[in-house]
Amino acid sequence: MSLKVGMLTSGGDCQGLNSAMRGVAKRLYENDKNTEIIGFLDGYAGLMHRNFKHLSSSDFSGILTLGGTILGTSRQSFKTMNDPLFPNQKDGPSKLDAMLRTYKELDLDALVILGGNGTHKTANLLYENGLNILTLPKTIDNDLWGTDMTFGFQSAINIATEVIDGIHSTATSHGRVFIVEIMGHKVGWMTLHAGIAGGADVILLPEIPYDPMAIAAAINRRAKEHKRFSIIAIAEGAKSKEEAKLSKAEYLQKLESSQYISVAYRLAAMLDKLTVQEVRCVVPGHFQRGGTPSAFDRVLTTSLGVEAADMILDKKFGKMVGIVNNQIVGIPLKQVAGKLKSVPLDHYLIADARKTGIYFGDEQLVDG
């Protein structure tokens, strides 16, 4: 009997989702042309509400270079999985019950889930409740535990780097300080890579609380060395040393009451008082998630997808398919769910960047 396999994409979109699904599908079709693939629309919501469509081989044709996701996506909080599916029906099924029921009623042999941190916690919950689950590691943040690389990361780095590249000429022309805000609420992988690749002078990460005085001293030092401009790459989750001392509730309250729309503008206001150069901000935002996947991500997602399909054929479930030491492997979901992969403070890239004169905002510099 031919296999019946479900697929869904959950959480924030990124480059490579379509090429990853394509890799799974092409391998399954190559094994059995009669394989039935069902795509759930808009993430876990589609699984909860039985919102799906039957996919054919033609649906996976021409999507290798297509950004976004042909299935749509949405964010579903893991904390609400045991809440009622319909809030006005307290005695009705929970969101988890609804997902389990859909899977069983459709008589699926497996469900392939593409997503990031929150997605993997729910995927592990489904596996623990008896479903045949495999996942693929999607996030531009590269913060999933267990895999050396997530897909979407390299594509987003390319875009962020191009933004920084484009700032160099205008920064030079006007002799300004430019702050480029890179995506990454909790980790700084993107900012670290794009900052180095783009030639940023200061890189600010969530993992390294910064001192505005140290940043200003670095900028003023560059100016005295007759360097006309400075470029700061800042992760959207970067915090000052004072902010890092606050509790989560206190920090969120501060953000809500802030007059600044993002960390880049908040830092700019501080530097305006500490430096003599004009400061400008650039926030590419969701542009970093868009566009066609890079060649690297197309190759990576194809390999990840093929391995996921092989695991389905071998009935090896409860795993995230990732890359470790250049090998495509399966990592148990229980080892992945709920774990964040931050940038280690002793990471070689941080050390190398410091050796080339890049500042991280924590240096004890004295202006003058």
QUIBEL-V388006 format. One record per run of one state. SS is the DSSP state (helix for helix, strand for strand, loop for the rest). FROM is the first residue (numbers start at 1). TO is the last residue. Records with the same first field share a line. If there is no record, write none. Layout:
# QUIBEL-V388006
SS->FROM-TO + FROM-TO
This chain:
# QUIBEL-V388006
loop->1-3 + 10-16 + 32-35 + 41-43 + 49-51 + 56-56 + 61-77 + 81-83 + 85-93 + 106-109 + 116-116 + 129-132 + 139-143 + 145-150 + 152-152 + 175-176 + 183-188 + 198-201 + 205-209 + 211-211 + 225-229 + 236-239 + 245-247 + 258-262 + 275-278 + 284-284 + 290-294 + 314-318 + 325-326 + 337-339 + 341-347 + 356-358 + 360-368
strand->4-9 + 36-40 + 52-55 + 84-84 + 94-94 + 110-115 + 133-138 + 144-144 + 151-151 + 177-182 + 202-204 + 210-210 + 230-235 + 240-240 + 279-283 + 319-324 + 327-332 + 340-340 + 359-359
helix->17-31 + 44-48 + 57-60 + 78-80 + 95-105 + 117-128 + 153-174 + 189-197 + 212-224 + 241-244 + 248-257 + 263-274 + 285-289 + 295-313 + 333-336 + 348-355
